[in-house]
Each structure stands twice: as structure tokens, then as C-alpha cells.
């Protein structure tokens, strides 16, 4: 049961929030290359991760390959 003061963050898991925070790391803009380097994943996976975060409202796609946090 959820208590009165429990916070529910929709659309992204705790691990996803941690990864997003690591990727942003004070940056305003991020690219698939930034995500791939920070999370040590392949560029295809990084692109998919950015697309998912944008779809869920955690980032906004500026143009192909560039997202704002």
C-alpha cells in the first residue's frame, strides 16, 4: 500500500533515473554518443534509450541525435 507521503515517479524506474542523472551530469544537451560513453553501451542502445526517455517526457528531442534535458 502506498503511504500518504510516498512519491511515485511515473514512466521511469529508479535505475533509469540514476542513468539519466549520470548522462545529464550538468549538461543541457545530450547526444547518443554521450549516453553510449557514460553508460558504456552500444550506440544503437543509446539511441533507443534517448528515444524512450523523450517519449516518456524526461527529455525533449531537439533534432535528430540531439536532446535537451
Secondary structure, DSSP 8 states (H G I E B T S, - for coil): ---TT----TTS-HHHHHHHHHHHTT-SEE-HHHHHHHHT--HHHHHHHHHHHHHTTSSEEEETTEEE-
